């Protein structure tokens, strides 16, 4: 009997074999809109069924407060943003850094940080009650340094880890406190309904780590472990995202944070070669992604995509793998290539 999408994910998490390799979907809104039109699908559920995508259901607590006090152009953190058109679509770019001029911890304490109470918890309770159980459910998120750099500015944020360490710790603790309390409340309300939570930080560039291991171990990993421990206390699994050449930090992520799924496996980056990852970590984590969307899906032929999926099947044969693109599918990726990825794994990924 065929498994449900959720059963496939849970089988891998239990180190058991699903009936076929599970699949996931990451894409920009422009790509999803185009696929719905090209494939004649009324909505995302129909698209998932057509392409045999397992995917996830994501639930969260909607905000009742959406803007910063006194600034209806800024989000709850005080960040303003602008849309940047890149021809085939648009993306949101941070347009202000409200903490850029802070120099003292006292200023951090005086800042009007968002509150976990500013959410519609009754609406979340209803969403949790309506979970169908067909797909695995992801709830909660935590990606602190990305937000930190938005608040301070990227250059200043990186410098802070070396020269403004007390200020960095104070701001990061505030960011952690908000997310911890929001996640804690969601995990308690939806206890038993949530399968995974999202813990993330983009630690890798195209060629190596974005910061030193010493800084990662001091400023990033301890609070990530606290967040992961919270999730584990509710029986929730840890889905971890880091882009790029992150090979050097993977042992810490496994040992200290306790990650279970590693995304996205950008195997063209140094140290992220698939064979080496399987050799060193194949018995410890589930690999998620590994179909390259910087070259293969974007600029390759359908045959290139097919061959890469088959290569992944061979390389990950002794490990646990979820077939998905390396991060969001971009508008430059042809519909034919995307469909080929999902058709190839469906036709050849029986276990």
C-alpha positions in Angstrom: 0.0 0.0 0.0 1.3 3.5 -0.9 2.4 5.7 2.0 1.0 9.2 2.6 3.4 12.1 2.2 3.6 12.4 5.9 4.4 8.7 6.4 7.3 9.0 3.9 8.9 11.9 5.9 8.3 10.1 9.2 9.8 6.9 7.9 13.1 8.6 7.1 13.1 10.4 10.4 12.7 7.0 12.1 15.6 5.6 9.9 13.1 3.3 8.1 12.6 2.9 4.4 9.6 4.7 2.8 8.0 3.3 -0.3 9.8 5.9 -2.4 12.1 8.8 -2.1 10.1 11.7 -0.5 10.0 15.0 -2.4 9.7 18.6 -1.4 9.0 21.9 -3.1 10.8 25.3 -2.7 10.0 28.1 -5.2 9.4 31.8 -5.6 5.9 33.0 -6.0 6.5 33.7 -9.7 7.5 30.1 -10.3 4.5 28.7 -8.5 2.2 31.0 -10.4 3.7 29.9 -13.7 3.5 26.2 -12.9 -0.1 26.5 -11.9 -0.9 28.1 -15.3 1.4 25.8 -17.4 0.1 22.6 -15.8 -3.5 23.6 -15.5 -3.6 23.3 -11.7 -6.2 25.3 -9.6 -4.0 25.5 -6.5 -0.9 24.3 -4.8 -2.5 21.1 -3.6 -3.4 20.2 -7.2 0.1 21.0 -8.3 1.5 18.7 -5.6 -0.7 15.9 -6.6 0.1 16.3 -10.3 3.9 16.3 -9.7 3.8 13.7 -6.8 5.3 16.2 -4.4 5.1 15.2 -0.8 5.9 18.6 0.6 4.9 20.0 4.0 1.9 21.8 5.6 3.1 24.9 7.4 1.1 26.5 10.2 1.8 29.6 12.3 0.2 32.1 14.5 -1.0 35.2 12.5 0.1 38.5 13.9 -2.4 41.0 15.3 0.3 43.7 15.3 2.0 44.1 11.9 3.9 47.4 12.3 6.4 49.1 14.5 5.0 51.5 17.1 4.6 54.9 15.4 5.7 53.7 11.9 3.2 52.0 9.7 5.8 51.6 7.0 8.0 49.3 9.1 7.4 45.7 10.3 7.3 44.6 13.9 11.1 44.8 14.2 11.2 48.4 12.9 12.5 47.3 9.5 11.4 49.0 6.3 11.7 47.2 3.0 11.3 47.8 -0.7 10.5 45.7 -3.7 13.3 45.3 -6.3 12.2 44.3 -9.8 14.6 41.9 -11.5 12.8 41.5 -14.7 11.1 38.1 -14.2 9.7 39.1 -10.8 10.5 41.0 -7.7 12.1 40.4 -4.3 11.9 42.3 -1.0 15.1 44.1 0.1 15.7 45.7 3.5 15.7 49.4 3.2 16.5 50.5 6.8 18.7 49.3 9.7 17.0 50.7 12.8 19.7 49.5 15.2 22.6 50.7 13.1 23.6 53.5 15.5 23.3 51.7 18.8 26.5 51.6 20.8 25.3 50.6 24.3 23.4 47.7 25.8 21.1 50.1 27.5 19.8 51.2 24.1 19.0 47.6 23.3 17.0 47.3 26.5 15.0 50.4 25.8 14.1 49.4 22.2 10.4 48.4 21.7 10.8 44.8 20.8 7.9 42.8 19.6 5.8 40.7 22.0 4.6 37.1 21.7 1.2 38.5 22.8 0.8 40.3 19.4 -0.5 37.1 17.7 -4.0 35.7 17.1 -3.7 32.6 19.3 -7.3 31.6 18.8 -6.8 31.6 15.0 -3.7 29.4 15.5 -5.6 27.0 17.7 -8.2 26.6 14.9 -5.4 26.0 12.3 -3.8 23.4 14.5 -7.2 21.6 15.0 -7.7 21.5 11.2 -4.5 19.8 10.4 -5.4 16.8 8.2 -2.5 14.6 8.9 -1.9 13.8 5.2 1.3 15.9 5.0 3.9 16.4 7.6 3.4 19.6 9.5 6.1 22.3 10.0 5.7 24.9 12.6 7.9 27.6 14.1 11.1 29.2 12.9 14.4 30.7 14.1 17.0 32.4 12.0 18.6 35.0 14.3 21.7 36.3 12.5 19.8 37.0 9.3 17.5 39.3 11.3 20.4 40.7 13.3 22.1 41.8 10.1 18.9 43.4 8.8 18.6 45.4 12.0 22.3 46.4 12.2 23.4 46.3 8.5 25.4 43.4 7.1 28.8 45.0 7.4 28.2 46.2 10.9 26.6 43.0 11.9 29.7 41.0 10.9 32.0 43.4 12.6 30.0 43.3 15.9 30.9 39.6 16.4 34.5 40.8 16.7 34.4 44.3 18.2 30.9 44.8 19.7 30.4 41.4 21.4 28.3 42.6 24.4 26.0 44.5 22.1 25.7 41.5 19.8 24.9 39.2 22.6 22.2 41.6 24.0 20.5 42.0 20.6 20.7 38.3 19.8 19.2 37.4 23.2 16.2 39.7 22.5 15.7 38.1 19.1 15.9 34.6 20.7 13.6 35.5 23.5 10.8 36.5 21.2 11.1 33.5 18.9 11.4 31.1 21.9 8.3 32.3 23.5 6.3 32.3 20.3 7.5 28.8 19.4 6.9 27.6 22.9 3.2 28.7 22.8 2.6 27.2 19.4 4.2 23.9 20.4 2.0 23.8 23.5 -1.2 24.6 21.7 -0.5 22.2 18.8 1.1 19.5 20.9 1.1 16.3 19.0 0.2 17.9 15.7 3.7 19.3 14.7 6.3 17.1 13.0 9.1 19.5 12.2 10.4 23.0 13.1 12.7 25.2 11.1 16.0 26.2 12.6 18.3 28.1 10.2 21.3 30.3 9.6 23.1 31.0 6.3 26.6 30.0 7.6 28.2 29.3 4.2 29.1 31.4 1.2 29.9 29.9 -2.2 33.4 29.1 -1.1 33.5 28.8 2.7 32.0 29.9 6.0 30.8 33.4 6.3 32.3 33.7 9.7 34.8 31.9 11.9 33.9 28.7 13.7 34.7 30.5 17.0 32.0 33.1 16.3 29.5 30.5 15.2 30.1 28.5 18.4 29.7 31.6 20.6 26.9 33.6 19.0 24.9 31.1 16.9 24.9 27.5 18.1 24.0 27.9 21.9 20.6 29.5 21.3 20.0 27.3 18.3 20.5 24.3 20.6 18.1 25.8 23.2 15.5 26.2 20.4 16.0 22.7 19.2 15.8 21.4 22.7 12.5 23.1 23.1 11.2 21.4 20.0 12.5 18.0 21.0 10.7 18.3 24.3 7.5 18.3 22.3 8.6 15.4 20.0 9.3 17.7 17.1 12.1 17.1 14.6 14.7 19.6 13.6 14.9 20.8 10.0 18.1 22.8 9.5 18.8 25.2 6.6 22.2 26.7 5.7 23.3 27.7 2.3 26.7 27.3 0.7 29.9 25.7 1.7 29.0 24.8 5.2 31.0 21.5 5.5 33.2 22.7 8.3 30.3 23.4 10.7 28.2 20.3 10.0 29.8 18.3 12.8 28.8 21.0 15.3 25.3 21.2 13.9 24.9 17.5 14.4 26.6 17.2 17.8 25.6 20.5 19.4 22.4 21.6 17.8 21.2 18.1 17.1 19.9 18.7 13.6 18.1 15.8 11.8 17.5 17.2 8.3 20.2 19.2 6.5 19.2 21.5 3.7 19.9 22.3 0.8 23.1 20.4 -0.1 24.7 22.8 -2.6 27.0 20.2 -3.9 29.0 22.4 -6.3 30.4 24.3 -3.4 33.8 23.3 -2.0 33.4 20.6 0.7 29.8 19.9 -0.1 30.5 17.1 -2.5 27.7 14.5 -2.1 29.9 11.4 -1.9 31.9 13.0 1.0 28.8 14.1 2.9 27.3 10.6 2.6 30.6 9.0 3.8 31.0 11.3 6.8 27.4 12.1 7.8 25.1 9.6 6.0 24.3 7.7 9.2 23.6 10.9 11.1 21.3 13.2 9.1 18.8 13.2 6.3 20.0 15.1 3.2 17.4 17.5 1.7 17.7 19.1 -1.7 20.8 18.4 -3.9 19.2 19.2 -7.3 21.2 22.2 -8.3 19.2 25.3 -9.2 22.1 27.6 -9.9 23.1 25.8 -13.0 21.3 22.5 -13.8 17.6 23.5 -13.2 18.1 27.0 -14.4 20.3 26.6 -17.4 20.6 22.9 -18.2 18.5 20.7 -20.4 15.8 18.4 -19.3 18.2 15.6 -19.9 20.8 17.3 -17.6 18.1 17.5 -14.9 17.2 13.8 -15.3 20.8 12.7 -15.1 21.4 14.8 -12.0 18.4 13.2 -10.2 19.7 9.8 -11.2 23.1 10.7 -9.9 21.6 11.7 -6.6 19.7 8.4 -6.4 23.0 6.5 -6.9 25.0 8.7 -4.5 22.4 8.8 -1.7 21.6 5.1 -2.1 23.1 4.2 1.3 21.8 7.4 3.0 18.5 9.1 3.6 17.5 11.7 1.1 14.6 14.0 0.3 14.6 15.1 -3.4 14.1 18.8 -3.8 15.8 21.8 -5.5 18.7 23.5 -3.8 16.7 26.4 -2.3 13.9 28.2 -4.1 13.3 27.5 -7.8 13.9 30.7 -9.7 11.9 32.2 -12.6 14.8 31.3 -15.0 14.2 27.6 -14.5 12.0 26.3 -17.3 8.8 24.5 -16.5 10.1 21.5 -18.4 13.1 21.2 -16.2 11.1 21.4 -13.0 8.6 18.8 -14.2 11.5 16.5 -15.3 12.9 16.6 -11.8 9.7 15.4 -10.2 8.8 12.9 -12.9 12.3 11.4 -12.8 12.3 10.8 -9.0 8.8 9.5 -9.1 9.6 7.0 -11.9 12.9 5.9 -10.4 12.9 6.5 -6.7 11.1 3.4 -5.5 12.9 2.0 -2.4 
